[in-house]
């Protein structure tokens, strides 16, 4: 990992600020806000369901780009405009983590200071063996 630097990127998904999608420091991976943009277009879908699916897919890609998998995730924070819509998060969550005895910790936080069009974002910490 040292020859690649610590910044982790996801092709097609960019922040509005000059920051990476995440960073790896030793065996730890820390993400910035992982949004639900479609990496093939860079666009953010209008609906929450699609944003959640893309956010989890972008998280998985970021982990793979850092030399990790979803098994390495210890915690996920889910920032949402409306926590009552957690079903949209639960669908890709259950697909990615179907075993109730093998899931990372998760915390949903109501948040309303997103860039225009963003309805959800993920933030993770992972540990690589």
N, C-alpha and C positions, 0 to 999 in steps of 0.2 A: 504494500500500500504506500510505502514511503516515496517510491518513485513517481506515483501519480498525484501526490499532494493530498491534502485532507479534504478538499471540497468534493461534494458528490452532486452530480447533475442528473437530470432526466431530460433526454432529448425531446424537444417540442413543448416543454413546460418551463415557463420563465416567471420569475417574480418581477414586479414593477421596480424593485430596488436592486442594487448590485449585490445580491446575496445568493449563495448556492441553495439547492434544495436541502442539503444536509452537510454534515461534516463528520469525518471519522477521526477520532483521537485514540490511538492505541487500539484497544479492543472494544471501544464504545462508539456508538453511532447516535448522533443527535440530529433531528430534523429541524428545518425551518417549517413554516406553515405549508403543508402539502395540500394543494388545491385540486379540485376536480376538473381540470382542463383536459380536453381531448388532445393527447400528444401528437396525433396525426395532423391536427389543424392549429393547435395552440389556442383554440377558442374554448370559452367556458359555456357549457350548455345552460339553457334557461331553467331547467327543472332540477329539483333537489335530488331525485332518484338517480339521474344520470351523473350529476356531480359527485354523489357518494360512490358510485361504481368506479368512476375515473379516479377519485381520490385514493381509494384502496388499491387500484391498479398502479397508480403512480407511486404509492408507498412501496409496493412490492418491487417495482423497477428500481427505485432508489436503493432499496436494500440490496438487490442483486448487484447493482453498480458499485456498492461498497463491499462486496464479498460476503454478504449475509443472506438470510432467508427470513421469512415471517416467523420461523421458530425462534429467532434471536430477539424478537421484540419483547421487552419487559412491560412497557406501558404505552398506551395510546390516549392522548387527550383529543376529544372531538369538540371543536368549537362550532356552534350552530346558531343561526338567527333565532330559531324556535325549537327548544328542546322537546316540545310535545310531538315533533315530527321524527322522533328517533327510529321509527320503523324503517325509514329510508336508509338509515345507517345500519340497522340490524340485518337487513338483507345481504349486503356484501360482507358484513362482519361474519355472519353465520356461514357463508360460502367459504371464506378464507380461514375461519377458525371453527370448524364444525364440532370438534370434540370439546364438550363443556369442561373437561378436566385438563385441557391443554390450550388455554387462552391467555393472552396477556391481560394485565389490569387495564381498565378503561374508565375514563371519567368524561362525562358530557358537560360542557360549559356553554351557557347562553351568552352570545357575543354579537354585538351589532356594529362593529367598526370595520367591517370587511371592505375591500375595494368593490367598486360597482359590479354587480352581477354575481359575486361570490356568496354562496349560501352556507357553505360548510368548509372546514379545513381540518386536517389532522396534524398532530405533533407527536413524534415518537422518540423513545429512547430504546436502543437495542444494545445487546452485549454479544460479541462474537467470541466463541470458544477459543 
